[in-house]
Every structure is written in C-alpha cells, then in structure tokens.
Amino acid sequence: MRNKLSWLAMTLLLAVMGPGMALAQEGAGSTNDGMIALAAGLGIGIAALGAALGQGRAVAAAMESIGRNPNAADKIQTPMILGLALIEALAIYALVIAFLLQGKIG
C-alpha cells in the first residue's frame, strides 16, 4: 500500500510540475493560466472527495448509534443533519473558489 501511495504522489507531482517546466516561456496562454485551471480542477476534486468521506463517516456513525439505541434516533438525527449541512457548505465554498479562479483565466 505504501508503494502505491508513493507512486501516486510522484505521479501527481510530475503532473503538476511537468507543464510548468515544459512551458517556461512567456507569451499568449501563459503557464499561470494552466496552473490556475489545474488548481481549480484539483480543488473541486479534493473538496468533493473530502466532503464525501466526511459525510460517509458521519452517517455511518449515526446509523451505528441508532442501531445500538433506537430510542435515541430523534436526538441523533438533528445534529447529524446539521453536521452534513456544514460539511456540504465546505464543498460549496470550494466550488465558489474554483469559479473565481476560472474567472482569472484569460
């Protein structure tokens, strides 16, 4: 597993650094535009992954708690929904930031 993670990290590093080294000259379609586009895309992907993992763990913990004590379902459900809304808000903030970054390209 560790070997796969190091391979993935090296691949991501080359994907991010490769275009910058290949397009080192200034001019139309500068490297900054490509890096901004890459940052926006990676930001959305990472935010979606983080939100999905967080929501999955929150719901799993809530369902396990309800399974152990069914009488407390109403006391567990409201904080769980509030937590899910806050997690989703973070993903929406990432979406807004990606849209703002896309506006800087051009």
N, C-alpha and C positions, 0 to 999 in steps of 0.2 A: 504494500500500500504506500509506503514511504517513497519507493522508487517511482511510482506513478505520480505522486504529488510533486516530486522534484522535476519530473519530466513535464508536467503540466505547467509548473511555474516557469521553467525555461522556455517553453513554447509561448506562453503569454508575454514574457519579457522580449523575446525576439519579434513577436507580432507588434508590440508597442514600439520598440526601438528601431526595428528594421526600416519602416518607411521614413523615419526621421533621418537616418543615415543615408538612405538612397536619394532622398530629395533635399539635399542640403543647400541647394542654390535658391536664391530669392527670385521672385517674379510672380507671374499670374498663377493663381492657385497655390499659394504658399503652403508650407508644411504646417503652419499653425491651423489652417482650416481643416486639414486632415486630422490633426491631433484633437481639435475641438469636436469634430464629428465622432472620432473614436471614443473620446471621453464621454460624450452624451450617450452613445450606444452602450458602453460598458456600465455607465452609471445606472441606466434603466435596467439592464440585465442583473446587476448585482442587487439593486433595490428590490426587484421582483423576487429574486431568489431569497433574499433575507426576509422579506415580508412573508413569503410562502412558508419558509421554515419556522418563523416565529408563530404564525397563525396555526400551523400544524401542531406545534408543541403545546400551544395554549389550549387548543381544542382537545387534544389527546389528554392533557392533564385534567381538564374539566370533565371529560367523559369518564375518566378513571375515578375521579372523586364522586361523581354522580352514581357510578356503578357500586361504589363502596357504601355510599349513604344516599339512597334515593330520596329520602325526605328533605335533603338539603338542596335539591335541584333548583328551586326558585332562588335560593341565596347564592348559588354558584353561577347561574346563567347571566344575571345582570352584570356582574364585574367582568365576566368573560367577554360579553358583547362589547362592553366599554373598552377593554383591552384590545380586542380585534379592531375596533374603530381607530384607536390610536396607532396601531401597527399599520393599518391601511393608510392613515394620514401620512406616515413617513414615506410610503411608496409614492403617494401622490405628490409630495414635496419633491421627490427625485424626478418625477415626470415633469413638473414645472421647471425645475432647474435644467433638465435636458432640453426643453423647448426654448428656454432663454439662451442656452449655448448654441442651439441650431440657428437662432436669430443673429448670432455674431459671425456666422459663416457667410462669406460673400465677397 
